[in-house]
């Protein structure tokens, strides 16, 4: 599966648009990590547990989006974007979305 942020795939032409595909996850760290993060905000710097949480969540959202595209028989997902929002104090939603397409190699 080809996944790109552009609206095209170099060397290919889009022969069919299958529709928008999405993948999302709402994830949170446990209370102990939240307490440690609160102390870290006093000193400043990276809160590594939250960085890890967001990286893991982004990867899961991306995999779910690709899985949706595969179910449609897509060769690629173009125009991929990520969004995030806070859904509760210690929980974040990560959304991956793009357009599933069928491709043909350019001659």
Secondary structure in CASP SS format (residue, H / E / C, confidence):
PFRMAT SS
TARGET T0000
AUTHOR 0000-0000-0000
METHOD secondary structure of the structure
MODEL  1
X C 1.00
X E 1.00
X E 1.00
X C 1.00
X C 1.00
X C 1.00
X C 1.00
X C 1.00
X C 1.00
X C 1.00
X C 1.00
X E 1.00
X E 1.00
X E 1.00
X E 1.00
X E 1.00
X E 1.00
X E 1.00
X E 1.00
X E 1.00
X E 1.00
X E 1.00
X E 1.00
X E 1.00
X E 1.00
X E 1.00
X E 1.00
X E 1.00
X C 1.00
X C 1.00
X H 1.00
X H 1.00
X H 1.00
X H 1.00
X H 1.00
X H 1.00
X H 1.00
X H 1.00
X H 1.00
X H 1.00
X H 1.00
X H 1.00
X H 1.00
X C 1.00
X C 1.00
X C 1.00
X C 1.00
X H 1.00
X H 1.00
X H 1.00
X H 1.00
X H 1.00
X H 1.00
X H 1.00
X H 1.00
X H 1.00
X H 1.00
X H 1.00
X H 1.00
X H 1.00
X H 1.00
X H 1.00
X H 1.00
X H 1.00
X H 1.00
X H 1.00
X H 1.00
X H 1.00
X H 1.00
X H 1.00
X H 1.00
X C 1.00
X C 1.00
X C 1.00
X C 1.00
X E 1.00
X E 1.00
X E 1.00
X E 1.00
X E 1.00
X E 1.00
X E 1.00
X E 1.00
X E 1.00
X E 1.00
X E 1.00
X E 1.00
X E 1.00
X C 1.00
X C 1.00
X E 1.00
X E 1.00
X E 1.00
X E 1.00
X E 1.00
X E 1.00
X E 1.00
X E 1.00
X E 1.00
X E 1.00
X E 1.00
X E 1.00
X E 1.00
X E 1.00
X E 1.00
X C 1.00
X C 1.00
END
